[in-house]
Amino acid sequence: MPIINDNGFFDIKNRENGLEKALIMTPQDIVMEIRESGLKGRGGAGFSTGTKWMFAMQAKSDQKFVVCNADEGEPGTFKDRLLLDEYTNLVFEGMTIAGYATGATKGYLYLRGEYRYLYKKLQDHLDDMRANKRLGNNILGADFSFDIEIRLGSGAYVCGEETALIESLEGHRGEARNRPPFPVNTGLLGKPTTVNNVETFADAYLIMCNGGEWFQKHGTNKSSGMKLLSISGDCKVPGVYEVPFGITVSDMLALCKAENTKAVQIGGASGVCLPNDQFNRTISFEDIPTGGSIMIFNESRNMLHILKNFMEFFVDESCGQCSPCRIGNLKLLEGIEMIENGTCSLSHVHELMQLGATMQIASKCGLGQSSPNAFISILTQYEDEIFSNR
Amino acid sequence: MLVFEKNSLTTEIEALIKKYGSNRTSLLPILQDIQILHGHISDFAQQEVARILDIHPVEVYGVITFYSFLSIEAKGKYIIRLCQTISCDLAGKASIAKVLEGELGIKFGETTTDKKFSLEYVNCMGMCDQGPAMLINEVVYTKLTPHRIVEILKTYK
């Protein structure tokens, strides 16, 4: 199943010789090119990739690492699966370019356990790259050596958080670390580590092929480039779409032929729920940022049921390390169950809203900081529907 | 556990450690392989891994219990994991769950008495555009219908 877009970035003519071009540049020039492109992290947080690579390049260490975060666990996202499956080369060579630019010698692809069926194909691809001197010692004759190892996850959503992922790579429980220090300084085994999303590496590769200026021409000023969206839920044509940043939600819904749409959940379970009177808003870092998960709900759907599903997910996946997340998510889920059986007072709803806001501030990592988003946005937007039977 | 079984497990773990290295960073790949080969990681296996890697057995136990794909209790030969997250839920997960329970005669979280099938839920497995979806060990099945479940299970029985 290909990416749905006729003339997108991932079109064949746009992706030749990225690694060859990068290896005749200096690491500084590569970092400048990536900075010029305005590429921001495709996992959803949107940190400037060029800046991240610059920090890693400037860090002094006897060893540095590159890590590709393929722990695609956010509900409703599957674009990385498609990139790994059908555009493998872009991802691995993007990692190799990052290794060259930052001075790393070793790369890890952290593949979620649910995608184990891709493991052999990816491993074969790495073997081909080694045979063709595109990986290993003196890549393409240059004074640069780099290799990539695939590590599998074992079914823990929180390992998509970069410091939890690093803990997992080190053989520990996937419990997030405090940041700072950031991985670019103190990452895997205490060494400078560049962690990027699968799509970020693929985009970085495409920038090497076509230049930062070409990339910058797409999207908006603050969100350059194209974005892959994983669209699922109530629409006629679900799948992976490539769209320019700045697209309105209603244009996106037209693309996938969604009808009678009541709400769109943008950014997965940890994202926000957008009701249909706000469909003129845009997918971009300046308006609604997303790692690519788009879930569409039509008029027939019960929003409380959807919210309950999200909160069950977070209760399941909270690592339990910090109490705002461990207990907070449980309390929010209990609240939803009380609303369901009509035993939740309005004042308790107010308390839960405040609890959600506290979790956003007090949780240690992104999981607990973002898990109340859906609770707060769905209860606020759909108050009438949810409390009509109260 | 019989002595010769223990010895063969130790040999197996030594081979895995030789393959992945004897650093702490190799712990997860080692445990993942034991899980696949034996369907769980027994007390004895945990102690042996800890002994050879020179870490405390509690560290090994802590790692196993953190990850949902690793287990200390014996699971069935085939682990069926049905996606329970919202896109698959809206696509009809509940009816698939009922058919699975009915066909296997067990509830979610249980293993059949012949140790052939375990039934579990999994959180979003990235097949949201083709739901309902499930994994049987590492094989993915998408666009499930009650009738297809019957056909799929036949191929494993």
Interface residues (C-beta under 8 A of the other chain):
Chain A: E72 G73 E74 P75 G76 T77 F78 D80 R81 R112 G113 E114 Y115 R116 Y117 R151 L152 G153 S154 G155 A156 Y157 S168 L169 E170 G171 H172 R173 G174 L189 S230 I231 S232 G233 D234 P238 G239 V240 Q265 A269 M295 F297 R301 I306 N309 F310 E312 F313 D316 E317 C319
Chain B: N23 R24 T25 S26 L27 L28 P29 L31 Q32 G62 V63 F66 Y67 S68 F69 L70 Q84 T85 I86 S87 D89 L90 V122 N123 C124 M125 G126 M127 C128 D129 Q130 G131 L135 E138 V139 V140
